[in-house]
Amino acid sequence: MINKDFYKLAEEDAESRGFQVDEVLACMERALIMAFKKEHGNTSCRVEFKKDKNEILLYSVHKVVEAYTEYTKEDEEEVEGAVKEEVKEENPEPQYAEMLLEEAKQIKSSYKVGDLVLQPENLKNYSRMTILAAGNMYKQGVRTLEREKAYLYFKDFENEMINAEVSNVGERFITLKLGFNVTSILPLTELLPNDHFSIGDFIKVYVKKVEQTTKEPKVVVSRTERNLVTRLLENYIPEIKNGTIEIKGIARDPGDRTKIAIYSNDEKVDAIGSCVGEGGSRIREIVNALGGEKVDLYKWSEDPEELISNSLQPASVTKVLSFDPKTKTSQVVVPDDHLSLAIGKSGQNVRLAVQSCGWKIDIMPTSEAYEKGLIQILGL
């Protein structure tokens, strides 16, 4: 069989779908073997691709024998079981159809028992239904390969951030195009309060999980995940990406506020300044990507007093009265006029501080500490 256009189409198909040409040819090989089986009832055949001659060759294959092997019903079941086991092996021994020696010698006198007789098949002699079935199997093979490639691609992005295009906006969810002909549903519960997207918008989402299905891979995405902020920081701040600056702790109320403890491994690099960027340029990009969500940064410290004080920013801390490393509990005094700021609306600031620094914080205003005699004890 000669098909000058097939190889060109195979190369174009491979390039457009991100395949190797050999992967596309493997799909064609399986389709031709299926066509042979529909015509002959077995898969005793061989496919050869000769790119230099633009040839695709299909051969029937017979093993030369003295006499046909006779099978009982039990033998057939045993052989069938053996074939299934061979499918699991990397290079299984094929089951060839048989041809008597005398018949083989009529084709070529030099044939002997054990030789393989290859005879070219002419697809023009195959039924129209067989050819259509083979064409459909080839297309199905390419689609399956595309799904497998898509699954492997997105599996690599599990627990990572990707860009997605909004393709539909519904009442309960929005539909996203992720690439590789894969779509994902983003429920409203996984959107941020200030998210208002239109068709064609590109948004950043966090890939929570990727599952393989009989169709396209299922990619579960979110914009409320805490680690979306982490990935945004890595994306916009090179010092975090290369490890110069570390994220030591992070706590988030999605769509409202995130509090992050950061630490510089290089004393010459200012952790806060690097993350904020010149004129606030870097942190502004992150805030915009989060729909206006506030991002508080504070400096991590190995000194518990300093760490606890920093975590309550933007409130000032008068003194960390006590801290217990075993129970990770602490008591903190703040100026009276900073009490509400330290606690935050509905306790948000202190809650995020606790979650991000890892210490339980009990806050006390200066006036209360004075009444209890703690200020005198501290000599304040």
C-alpha positions as CSV (number, residue, x, y, z in Angstrom):
1,M,0.0,0.0,0.0
2,I,1.4,3.4,-0.9
3,N,-0.1,6.5,0.6
4,K,2.0,9.6,0.0
5,D,-0.4,11.9,2.0
6,F,-0.6,9.8,5.1
7,Y,2.9,10.5,6.5
8,K,2.5,14.2,5.9
9,L,-0.9,14.2,7.7
10,A,0.6,12.1,10.5
11,E,3.4,14.7,11.0
12,E,0.9,17.5,11.0
13,D,-1.4,15.7,13.4
14,A,1.5,14.9,15.7
15,E,2.7,18.5,15.7
16,S,-0.7,20.0,16.3
17,R,-1.5,17.6,19.2
18,G,2.0,17.6,20.8
19,F,2.6,13.9,19.9
20,Q,5.6,12.1,18.5
21,V,5.1,10.9,14.9
22,D,5.8,7.3,16.0
23,E,2.9,7.6,18.5
24,V,0.5,8.5,15.6
25,L,1.9,5.6,13.5
26,A,1.3,3.2,16.4
27,C,-2.4,4.2,16.4
28,M,-2.5,3.4,12.6
29,E,-0.7,0.1,13.3
30,R,-3.4,-1.0,15.8
31,A,-6.2,0.1,13.4
32,L,-4.7,-2.1,10.6
33,I,-4.3,-5.1,12.9
34,M,-7.9,-4.7,13.9
35,A,-8.9,-4.6,10.2
36,F,-7.0,-7.7,9.5
37,K,-8.7,-9.5,12.4
38,K,-12.2,-8.5,11.2
39,E,-11.3,-10.1,7.8
40,H,-9.4,-13.1,8.9
41,G,-10.5,-13.8,12.5
42,N,-7.0,-13.6,14.0
43,T,-4.2,-11.1,14.5
44,S,-1.4,-13.1,12.8
45,C,-0.2,-10.1,10.8
46,R,2.6,-7.5,10.7
47,V,2.6,-3.8,9.8
48,E,5.6,-2.1,8.4
49,F,6.0,1.7,7.8
50,K,8.6,2.7,5.2
51,K,8.7,6.5,5.5
52,D,11.4,6.9,2.8
53,K,9.1,5.3,0.2
54,N,5.8,6.6,1.6
55,E,4.7,3.0,2.1
56,I,2.5,1.4,4.7
57,L,2.6,-2.4,4.3
58,L,0.3,-5.0,5.9
59,Y,1.3,-8.7,5.8
60,S,-0.4,-11.9,6.9
61,V,2.0,-14.0,8.9
62,H,2.0,-17.8,9.0
63,K,4.3,-20.2,10.8
64,V,5.4,-23.2,8.8
65,V,4.4,-26.6,10.5
66,E,4.5,-30.3,9.6
67,A,0.9,-30.7,10.6
68,Y,-1.7,-28.4,12.0
69,T,-2.0,-28.3,15.8
70,E,-5.1,-29.9,17.0
71,Y,-6.8,-28.3,20.0
72,T,-9.4,-29.7,22.4
73,K,-11.8,-27.3,24.1
74,E,-9.6,-27.4,27.2
75,D,-6.5,-26.6,25.1
76,E,-8.2,-23.6,23.5
77,E,-9.1,-22.3,26.9
78,E,-5.5,-22.7,28.1
79,V,-4.1,-21.0,25.0
80,E,-6.6,-18.2,25.4
81,G,-5.4,-17.7,29.0
82,A,-1.8,-17.8,27.9
83,V,-2.5,-15.1,25.3
84,K,-4.1,-12.9,28.0
85,E,-1.0,-13.3,30.1
86,E,1.3,-12.5,27.1
87,V,-0.6,-9.2,26.7
88,K,0.7,-8.2,30.1
89,E,4.3,-8.8,29.1
90,E,6.5,-6.2,27.4
91,N,7.5,-8.4,24.5
92,P,5.1,-11.3,24.3
93,E,5.6,-14.3,22.0
94,P,3.0,-13.8,19.2
95,Q,0.5,-16.5,18.3
96,Y,0.9,-17.1,14.6
97,A,-1.5,-18.8,12.3
98,E,-0.2,-22.0,10.8
99,M,0.7,-23.1,7.3
100,L,1.6,-26.6,6.2
101,L,5.2,-27.1,4.9
102,E,4.0,-28.4,1.5
103,E,1.8,-25.2,1.1
104,A,4.7,-23.0,2.1
105,K,7.0,-24.6,-0.4
106,Q,4.6,-23.7,-3.2
107,I,5.2,-20.1,-2.3
108,K,9.0,-20.5,-1.9
109,S,10.9,-23.8,-2.0
110,S,13.4,-22.8,0.6
111,Y,10.8,-22.6,3.4
112,K,11.3,-25.0,6.3
113,V,9.4,-25.9,9.5
114,G,9.5,-23.0,11.9
115,D,9.9,-20.3,9.2
116,L,7.5,-17.4,9.0
117,V,5.7,-16.8,5.7
118,L,4.8,-13.1,5.1
119,Q,2.3,-12.4,2.4
120,P,1.2,-8.8,1.5
121,E,-2.4,-7.9,2.1
122,N,-4.4,-5.6,-0.2
123,L,-6.8,-3.4,1.7
124,K,-8.7,-2.8,-1.5
125,N,-10.0,-6.4,-1.1
126,Y,-11.3,-5.6,2.4
127,S,-15.0,-4.8,3.0
128,R,-16.1,-1.2,3.2
129,M,-17.3,-1.8,6.8
130,T,-13.9,-3.1,7.8
131,I,-12.1,0.0,6.3
132,L,-14.6,2.3,8.1
133,A,-14.1,0.5,11.4
134,A,-10.3,0.8,11.0
135,G,-10.6,4.5,10.3
136,N,-12.7,5.0,13.4
137,M,-10.3,2.9,15.5
138,Y,-7.4,5.1,14.3
139,K,-9.3,8.3,15.3
140,Q,-10.2,6.7,18.6
141,G,-6.6,5.8,19.2
142,V,-5.5,9.3,18.6
143,R,-8.1,10.7,20.9
144,T,-7.1,8.2,23.6
145,L,-3.5,9.2,23.1
146,E,-4.5,12.8,23.4
147,R,-6.3,12.1,26.7
148,E,-3.4,10.2,28.1
149,K,-1.0,13.1,27.2
150,A,-3.4,15.6,28.7
151,Y,-3.6,13.5,31.9
152,L,0.1,13.3,32.3
153,Y,0.5,17.0,31.5
154,F,-2.0,18.1,34.1
155,K,-0.8,15.5,36.6
156,D,2.5,17.3,36.6
157,F,0.6,20.5,37.6
158,E,-1.2,19.0,40.5
159,N,-0.7,21.3,43.5
160,E,0.5,24.0,41.2
161,M,-0.9,27.2,39.7
162,I,-2.0,27.4,36.0
163,N,-3.7,30.0,33.8
164,A,-7.1,29.2,32.6
165,E,-9.5,30.9,30.1
166,V,-13.2,31.5,31.1
167,S,-15.3,29.8,28.4
168,N,-18.8,30.1,30.1
169,V,-20.3,31.8,33.1
170,G,-23.2,30.1,34.8
171,E,-25.3,30.7,37.9
172,R,-23.5,28.1,40.0
173,F,-20.1,27.7,38.3
174,I,-17.9,28.9,35.6
175,T,-16.3,26.7,32.9
176,L,-12.6,27.0,32.2
177,K,-10.5,26.0,29.2
178,L,-7.2,24.6,30.4
179,G,-5.6,23.5,27.1
180,F,-5.3,20.1,25.5
181,N,-9.0,20.2,24.8
182,V,-9.6,19.9,28.6
183,T,-12.2,21.9,30.5
184,S,-12.8,22.3,34.2
185,I,-15.7,23.4,36.3
186,L,-15.0,26.1,39.0
187,P,-17.9,26.2,41.5
188,L,-18.9,29.5,42.9
189,T,-17.8,28.1,46.3
190,E,-14.2,28.0,45.0
191,L,-14.3,31.6,43.7
192,L,-13.3,34.7,45.7
193,P,-16.0,37.2,46.8
194,N,-14.6,39.9,44.4
195,D,-14.2,37.5,41.4
196,H,-16.4,38.8,38.6
197,F,-15.2,37.1,35.3
198,S,-16.4,37.3,31.7
199,I,-16.0,34.9,28.9
200,G,-12.5,35.2,27.5
201,D,-10.9,36.3,30.7
202,F,-7.7,34.6,31.8
203,I,-7.5,33.7,35.5
204,K,-5.0,32.0,37.8
205,V,-6.3,28.8,39.5
206,Y,-4.7,26.2,41.8
207,V,-4.9,22.6,40.7
208,K,-6.1,20.6,43.7
209,K,-6.4,17.2,42.0
210,V,-6.1,15.4,38.6
211,E,-7.9,12.2,37.9
212,Q,-7.9,10.0,34.9
213,T,-11.3,9.1,33.4
214,T,-12.6,7.3,30.3
215,K,-12.9,10.7,28.7
216,E,-10.8,13.8,29.3
217,P,-8.9,14.0,32.6
218,K,-10.8,15.5,35.5
219,V,-8.9,18.6,36.8
220,V,-10.2,20.0,40.0
221,V,-9.3,23.7,40.4
222,S,-9.8,26.4,43.1
223,R,-9.1,30.0,43.8
224,T,-9.7,29.7,47.6
225,E,-6.8,27.3,48.3
226,R,-4.1,28.8,50.6
227,N,-1.3,27.5,48.4
228,L,-2.6,29.6,45.5
229,V,-1.1,32.6,47.3
230,T,2.2,30.6,47.7
231,R,2.4,29.9,44.0
232,L,1.6,33.6,43.2
233,L,4.5,34.7,45.4
234,E,6.8,32.2,43.7
235,N,5.6,33.4,40.3
236,Y,6.1,37.2,40.9
237,I,9.0,37.2,43.4
238,P,12.2,35.5,42.0
239,E,13.8,35.5,45.5
240,I,11.1,33.2,46.7
241,K,11.3,31.0,43.6
242,N,15.1,30.5,44.0
243,G,14.9,30.0,47.7
244,T,16.7,33.2,48.9
245,I,13.4,34.1,50.7
246,E,11.4,31.4,52.4
247,I,7.7,31.4,53.3
248,K,7.7,30.1,56.9
249,G,4.0,30.4,57.6
250,I,0.8,31.4,55.8
251,A,-2.8,31.8,56.8
252,R,-5.7,32.9,54.6
253,D,-9.3,34.1,54.7
254,P,-9.9,33.7,51.0
255,G,-11.0,36.9,49.3
256,D,-10.4,39.0,52.4
257,R,-6.9,38.7,53.9
258,T,-3.8,36.6,53.9
259,K,-1.0,36.8,56.5
260,I,2.4,35.5,55.6
261,A,5.6,35.0,57.6
262,I,8.7,35.3,55.4
263,Y,12.4,34.9,56.1
264,S,15.6,35.8,54.1
265,N,18.4,33.3,53.9
266,D,20.7,36.1,52.8
267,E,21.3,39.0,55.2
268,K,21.9,41.3,52.3
269,V,18.3,40.6,51.0
270,D,15.4,42.4,52.7
271,A,12.6,39.9,52.8
272,I,9.8,42.4,53.1
273,G,11.2,44.9,50.6
274,S,11.8,42.2,48.0
275,C,8.3,40.9,48.3
276,V,6.7,44.3,48.2
277,G,8.8,45.4,45.2
278,E,9.6,48.9,44.0
279,G,6.7,51.2,44.6
280,G,4.7,48.1,45.7
281,S,4.8,46.7,42.2
282,R,5.2,43.0,43.1
283,I,2.7,42.8,45.9
284,R,0.2,44.8,43.7
285,E,0.4,42.0,41.0
286,I,-0.4,39.4,43.6
287,V,-3.3,41.4,45.1
288,N,-4.7,42.0,41.7
289,A,-4.5,38.3,40.9
290,L,-6.5,37.6,44.1
291,G,-9.2,40.1,43.2
292,G,-8.1,42.7,45.7
293,E,-7.5,40.4,48.7
294,K,-5.2,42.1,51.2
295,V,-1.8,40.5,51.8
296,D,0.0,41.2,55.0
297,L,3.7,40.3,55.2
298,Y,5.8,40.1,58.4
299,K,9.3,39.0,59.2
300,W,9.8,35.5,60.6
301,S,12.2,35.2,63.5
302,E,13.6,32.3,65.5
303,D,13.2,34.5,68.6
304,P,9.6,33.7,69.9
305,E,9.1,37.2,71.3
306,E,10.1,38.9,68.0
307,L,8.1,36.4,66.0
308,I,4.9,36.8,68.0
309,S,5.2,40.6,68.0
310,N,5.7,40.7,64.2
311,S,2.8,38.3,63.6
312,L,0.3,40.8,65.1
313,Q,1.2,43.6,62.7
314,P,-0.1,46.1,61.8
315,A,-0.7,46.4,65.5
316,S,2.1,47.5,67.8
317,V,3.1,45.2,70.7
318,T,4.2,46.7,74.0
319,K,5.6,43.5,75.4
320,V,5.4,39.8,75.1
321,L,4.7,39.0,78.8
322,S,5.3,35.3,78.6
323,F,5.7,32.4,76.2
324,D,5.9,28.6,76.7
325,P,7.8,26.7,74.0
326,K,6.2,23.4,75.1
327,T,2.6,24.5,74.8
328,K,3.3,27.2,72.2
329,T,1.2,29.7,74.2
330,S,2.0,33.3,74.9
331,Q,0.6,36.4,76.5
332,V,1.0,39.8,74.9
333,V,0.4,43.4,76.0
334,V,-0.6,45.9,73.3
335,P,-1.5,49.7,73.6
336,D,-5.1,50.3,74.4
337,D,-5.7,52.1,71.2
338,H,-4.2,49.1,69.2
339,L,-6.3,46.4,70.9
340,S,-9.0,46.3,68.2
341,L,-6.3,46.4,65.5
342,A,-4.4,43.6,67.1
343,I,-7.5,41.5,67.4
344,G,-9.0,42.5,64.1
345,K,-12.5,42.4,62.8
346,S,-14.2,39.3,64.2
347,G,-10.8,38.3,65.6
348,Q,-9.3,37.9,62.1
349,N,-5.9,39.5,62.7
350,V,-5.0,37.5,65.8
351,R,-6.5,34.3,64.3
352,L,-4.4,34.6,61.1
353,A,-1.3,35.5,63.3
354,V,-1.8,32.4,65.3
355,Q,-2.2,30.2,62.2
356,S,0.8,31.7,60.4
357,C,3.3,31.8,63.3
358,G,2.2,28.7,65.1
359,W,1.8,30.3,68.6
360,K,-1.4,30.7,70.6
361,I,-1.6,34.4,71.5
362,D,-3.6,35.9,74.4
363,I,-3.8,39.7,74.0
364,M,-4.2,42.1,76.9
365,P,-4.5,45.9,76.7
366,T,-1.9,48.1,78.6
367,S,-4.6,49.4,81.0
368,E,-5.5,45.8,82.1
369,A,-1.9,44.9,82.5
370,Y,-1.4,47.9,84.7
371,E,-4.5,47.0,86.9
372,K,-3.1,43.5,87.4
373,G,0.2,44.9,88.4
374,L,2.1,43.4,85.4
375,I,3.5,46.6,84.2
376,Q,5.1,47.3,87.6
377,I,6.5,43.7,87.7
378,L,8.0,44.3,84.2
379,G,9.3,47.7,85.2
380,L,7.4,49.4,82.4
